[in-house]
Amino acid sequence: MTFPLDFWQISLITAITAIILLITSEMLSPYYGKVNIPINKKRLKQSSMVFSVIFLGTVALRIIEILLS
Amino acid sequence: MESPNKPNMINGREKMRRNISLAKVAGWITLSLGCLSLIVSIVYNSQILAFIGLGLTFWGIILIYIRSEEYVKGSLLNATSLSTFATLNQIIQELGYREKAIYLPPKYLKDPESNKAYIPKNNLSKLPTPEQIWEKENKLFIENPQGILLIPPGSELTRLFEKTLQTSFTKVDLQYLQLNMPKLFVEELEIAQNLDINIENNKVHVKIENSNYLSLAKEAAKFSELYESTGCPLSSSIACALAKATGKPVIIEKQQINEEEKTIEIEYRLIEEEEKT
């Protein structure tokens, strides 16, 4: 029994999630008008940042791997 | 025999049920489905199920983490604060205090974190010395020069600003307010869409755009005496912040509400002590 996804497939999922979250958090930003969605925008921004950092981390790993091979 | 507390218990349970938010339930369901899908994907070595499982797990975690914020309806803002505003207006109207309130800086008060405004009885009244205020800080009326010493309507709002910015306005300067107040109003508290602070010598112009306090300011303007003197709660809170940050007494010179543009423009004057003493 092995996990069927490899590292790059997980990286793809984090990239998609990060993009969706970043766009949502930008769209809900109070600078672009009042949004009547009662959501914790700070936490949304934080989670979008976390996913972006995870994705960028996987990209960095890929670059290191290419450089070392 | 049924317990007399039973109806109360049932009501409590119903309330609890209502309090469980839909987003929270959705989050936990998504997370559970995601975990289940991941386990099945490992057992059957299915990539599609693993993709679905990982996606659902991520979104489940996000839904649980983000959650909704506690909001109250804007109409409650007017309903809760106008009656005290009306009472205060009636008091100063009957006592004949029609001059502009002077927001006192921390050096006038024993507790520098508190906020007080002084309304002189007449225009000729001098601004009392810090020593005179210390003596009668806990009293409402001050004699020689005659005036009234009150907690301004925006006092608690200023405390909220300080709490949110995690600082005390007594430790900052005017530039700090100019830089941080817009972010506080727009991003942190979401009470306005834009805030501009312009400083010209001893005058400070503040323009607030599309604020939740617009209707409260409009209603407060009906209580003309207090409104002309101390301003609305929002302008009063900025005056308290200015007095603390500059260390100078502050007066609200002008306050204009533009309903079409949905803006509140306030002009503050920083008093040099020699002006009044």
Interface residues (C-beta under 8 A of the other chain):
Chain A: M1 T2 F3 P4 L5 Q9 I10 I13 T14 T17 L21 P30 Y31 G33 K34 P38 I39 N40 R43 L44 S47 F51
Chain B: S41 I42 V43 N45 S46 Q47 L49 A50 F51 L54 G55 F58 W59 I62 Y65 I66 R67 S68 E69 Y71 V186 E187 E190 Q193 N210
